[in-house]
């Protein structure tokens, strides 16, 4: 299931998921979103604009309800960024969905946007990156989470956080129970991206 809230890259996401064997529906129907095996949340553009569009389909409530029931969600690019508490972009400070603490801020790099292929450093326990740990993925962004602030108390497992570098370290992906996200675009990342999406489907 791909959440349809007006994001611009939904059709490439649908095609990529279908290519790795998923049966995909593009919808914002509340019942369909709630009952889907997995929910893909795309995102391109400005943090504030994506949040406004998400709220127009009550995206926060839909995602919250899925996660409360342990039902998987995968956010991509700005669809990852809005999972954090706040985003500061061009002087605009916006509230995010608040699934994870932290602020999305501009990368500390001489060249922005960060556009093109880059390597990532996943932790050993990552399931998303199984078999593609040493591959390159396609990024296009100027903002990212640059710290990981979620503290998990045992017996809950800690999140698997994957990092990348562009002018400094930033979070490239997170796997946190039923909630996963990537800052890069798996649907634009060739065979490595297809493998990552396939790995996610296997967790559903």
C-alpha positions as CSV (number, residue, x, y, z in Angstrom):
1,X,0.0,0.0,0.0
2,X,1.4,3.4,-1.0
3,X,-0.2,6.4,0.9
4,X,-1.7,8.8,-1.6
5,X,-1.6,12.3,-0.2
6,X,-0.3,14.2,-3.3
7,X,3.4,13.4,-3.1
8,X,5.2,13.7,-6.5
9,X,7.1,10.4,-6.6
10,X,4.3,7.9,-5.9
11,X,4.2,6.3,-9.3
12,X,7.9,5.4,-9.3
13,X,7.4,3.9,-5.8
14,X,4.4,1.9,-7.0
15,X,6.3,0.5,-10.0
16,X,9.3,-0.4,-7.8
17,X,7.2,-2.3,-5.3
18,X,5.4,-4.1,-8.0
19,X,8.7,-5.0,-9.6
20,X,9.8,-6.9,-6.4
21,X,6.5,-8.8,-6.1
22,X,4.2,-6.6,-4.1
23,X,0.5,-6.1,-4.9
24,X,0.2,-2.4,-4.6
25,X,-2.7,0.0,-4.2
26,X,-2.3,3.8,-4.2
27,X,-4.8,5.2,-1.7
28,X,-5.7,7.3,1.3
29,X,-8.7,5.2,2.2
30,X,-8.6,4.8,5.9
31,X,-9.8,1.2,6.1
32,X,-7.4,0.1,3.3
33,X,-4.5,1.9,4.9
34,X,-5.2,0.4,8.3
35,X,-5.5,-3.2,7.0
36,X,-2.6,-3.2,4.5
37,X,0.3,-5.6,5.2
38,X,2.7,-2.7,4.7
39,X,2.4,1.1,4.2
40,X,4.9,3.0,2.1
41,X,5.0,6.7,2.8
42,X,6.7,8.7,0.0
43,X,7.8,12.3,0.2
44,X,9.4,14.9,-2.0
45,X,9.6,18.7,-1.5
46,X,9.6,20.9,1.6
47,X,9.1,19.5,5.1
48,X,6.2,21.9,5.9
49,X,4.4,21.2,2.6
50,X,4.6,17.4,3.1
51,X,3.3,17.8,6.6
52,X,0.4,19.9,5.4
53,X,-0.5,17.4,2.7
54,X,-0.2,14.5,5.1
55,X,-2.5,16.2,7.6
56,X,-5.1,16.8,4.8
57,X,-5.6,13.0,4.7
58,X,-5.1,12.6,8.5
59,X,-1.8,10.9,7.8
60,X,-0.5,11.2,11.4
61,X,-3.6,9.3,12.7
62,X,-3.3,6.7,10.0
63,X,0.4,6.1,10.8
64,X,-0.1,6.1,14.5
65,X,-2.9,3.5,14.4
66,X,-0.8,1.2,12.2
67,X,2.2,1.4,14.5
68,X,0.1,0.9,17.6
69,X,-1.0,-2.3,16.1
70,X,2.5,-3.3,15.1
71,X,1.8,-2.9,11.4
72,X,4.8,-2.0,9.2
73,X,5.4,1.5,7.8
74,X,8.3,2.5,5.5
75,X,8.9,6.3,5.0
76,X,11.2,7.5,2.2
77,X,13.1,10.8,1.8
78,X,10.8,13.6,3.2
79,X,8.5,10.7,4.2
80,X,11.3,9.8,6.6
81,X,12.0,13.3,7.7
82,X,8.5,14.0,8.8
83,X,8.6,11.1,11.2
84,X,10.9,13.2,13.5
85,X,9.6,15.8,15.9
86,X,10.6,19.0,14.0
87,X,11.9,20.2,10.7
88,X,13.7,23.6,10.2
89,X,13.9,24.5,6.5
90,X,14.7,28.0,5.1
91,X,13.8,29.5,8.5
92,X,10.5,27.7,8.8
93,X,10.2,25.6,12.0
94,X,7.5,23.0,11.5
95,X,6.2,20.2,13.7
96,X,6.6,16.7,12.4
97,X,4.7,13.5,13.2
98,X,6.8,13.0,16.3
99,X,7.3,9.2,16.0
100,X,11.0,9.8,16.8
101,X,12.6,12.7,18.8
102,X,14.9,15.0,16.8
103,X,15.1,17.8,14.4
104,X,15.6,17.8,10.6
105,X,18.2,20.5,9.7
106,X,20.3,21.6,6.7
107,X,23.3,19.4,6.1
108,X,26.7,21.0,7.0
109,X,28.2,20.6,3.5
110,X,29.8,22.9,1.0
111,X,27.7,21.5,-1.8
112,X,23.9,21.2,-1.5
113,X,21.7,19.5,-2.4
114,X,23.4,16.2,-1.7
115,X,22.5,14.6,-5.0
116,X,23.7,11.3,-6.4
117,X,25.0,8.0,-5.3
118,X,26.5,7.4,-1.8
119,X,27.6,4.6,0.4
120,X,26.0,3.9,3.8
121,X,27.1,2.2,7.0
122,X,24.3,-0.1,8.3
123,X,24.7,-1.8,11.7
124,X,25.2,-5.6,11.8
125,X,21.6,-6.2,12.9
126,X,20.0,-4.4,9.9
127,X,17.4,-6.4,8.0
128,X,16.8,-3.8,5.3
129,X,20.4,-3.9,4.1
130,X,20.9,-7.7,4.1
131,X,23.0,-8.4,1.0
132,X,23.4,-4.8,0.0
133,X,25.5,-3.5,3.0
134,X,28.3,-2.3,0.6
135,X,26.2,-0.9,-2.2
136,X,25.5,2.7,-3.1
137,X,22.1,4.3,-2.9
138,X,20.6,7.4,-4.6
139,X,20.1,10.5,-2.5
140,X,18.7,13.9,-3.4
141,X,18.2,16.2,-0.3
142,X,19.6,19.2,1.6
143,X,18.2,18.4,5.0
144,X,18.4,15.4,7.3
145,X,18.5,14.1,10.8
146,X,22.1,14.4,12.1
147,X,21.6,13.0,15.6
148,X,19.7,10.0,16.9
149,X,18.0,10.8,20.2
150,X,15.6,7.9,20.9
151,X,16.5,6.1,24.1
152,X,15.0,2.7,24.4
153,X,14.7,1.0,27.8
154,X,15.3,-2.8,27.9
155,X,13.7,-5.2,27.2
156,X,12.7,-3.2,24.1
157,X,15.4,-3.6,21.3
158,X,17.3,-0.5,20.2
159,X,16.7,0.9,16.8
160,X,19.0,-0.1,13.9
161,X,20.4,3.2,12.6
162,X,22.3,3.5,9.3
163,X,24.5,6.4,8.7
164,X,26.0,8.2,5.6
165,X,28.4,11.1,5.1
166,X,28.0,14.4,3.2
167,X,29.8,17.3,5.0
168,X,29.3,15.3,8.2
169,X,27.3,12.3,9.4
170,X,23.6,12.1,8.8
171,X,21.0,9.3,9.3
172,X,20.5,7.4,6.1
173,X,18.0,4.8,7.4
174,X,16.2,3.7,10.6
175,X,14.7,0.3,11.5
176,X,12.7,0.7,14.7
177,X,10.2,-2.1,15.3
178,X,7.4,-1.8,12.7
179,X,8.6,1.7,11.6
180,X,11.4,1.9,9.1
181,X,12.6,4.7,6.9
182,X,15.3,5.7,4.4
183,X,16.6,9.2,3.5
184,X,17.6,7.9,0.0
185,X,15.2,6.8,-2.7
186,X,15.2,3.0,-2.9
187,X,13.0,3.2,-6.0
188,X,15.8,5.2,-7.8
189,X,18.7,3.1,-6.4
190,X,18.8,0.4,-9.1
191,X,19.3,-3.2,-8.0
192,X,20.4,-2.3,-4.5
193,X,17.2,-0.4,-4.0
194,X,15.1,-3.2,-5.3
195,X,16.9,-5.6,-2.9
196,X,16.2,-3.3,0.0
197,X,12.5,-3.1,-0.9
198,X,12.4,-6.9,-1.2
199,X,14.0,-7.2,2.2
200,X,11.3,-4.9,3.6
201,X,8.5,-7.0,2.0
202,X,10.0,-10.1,3.7
203,X,9.4,-8.5,7.1
204,X,5.7,-7.9,6.5
